[in-house]
């Protein structure tokens, strides 16, 4: 990611600008564009260093357990083999079926028991033949191992010898070599990113709609995130320029960043892509069809599953919702929040009336004897039964009922006499 010091004093410079975007674009000129040879060099550096890291990690008990867990999920049916492995090998030509990928995975995991050093790890990777693991799986294992490895470095005394051997393997991973390989990956990726920052601006300008809510600089940052992902995944064996490969990743990040920001309710990317495929087919031709027939027809036309189409249709019903903070007029003087009544809040007039009623009731209660006030509190405030009140005062429940009724009659008489000052609310007291 490009680091720009926006706190620098540009006032003494002829190139001083106030706009953040203009300042960002001016700073891009500090980085030179890469040639094809430069892209191949940095990409090979990244791939070779990542391969060495994978070989080191494969010698550890942590990585072996992770791959065994993947195999267990695939063979138990909780996860498909195509979701963890690619159907094409390193040559990107030969394809293999789901069953072949399962066999390759089983063959690879069975070879993990013999991995003791870098050489045996290379032989184990060659067992995959015409398929390979998805990048996200290897990156997940790599990042989790790095996290645990850094944790071990800071607190070595906390880890038992068994956990240390499980994490580092029988031939312990050298921290110096491991961090040196990590630095090689990050430095080479940084050079690839810096040399293609102009490509992000070009893609944003080409797809940016100035009527959208998302700001231009925010989309540039989203595009930079896609460029960072592409820099770690580029393979020079594709025989094309890095800019061609990275454009797809940049556009995907820009579109997802725009989708996550501009809509009132954020839709997942897979549902949004399904809606885009469905929209050209939803029209007058479907008005005469039943709902079930419409769903079946959309499944055929879009190539999606029935559950994906149903989820997209359910999301499409709420796709046009408005935010309460949306402006009604062009001058931004009023929002929907300003004209929408809050039914859960109480009326101020009613609150004032309730406060006045409670105040007057306390004044009337103060006229009653202390024994009468105690019985009324026990009955209506503490929800005690007549029998329980009678036990407190040592009388029967019938006598308590008579006393409470007598006190209530006294209160009613006082309220009626006082009703002249607020006659419109007398019924609430009665």
PyMOL commands that set and color helices and strands:
alter all, ss='L'
color gray80, all
select helices_A, chain A and resi 20-30+36-58+61-76+81-83+98-114+118-128+135-154+161-168+175-194+197-207+216-233+236-238+242-262+269-279+284-286+291-302+306-317+336-339+348-367+370-381+386-393+397-418+423-429
alter helices_A, ss='H'
color red, helices_A
select strands_A, chain A and resi 85-86+132-133
alter strands_A, ss='S'
color yellow, strands_A
deselect
rebuild
show_as cartoon
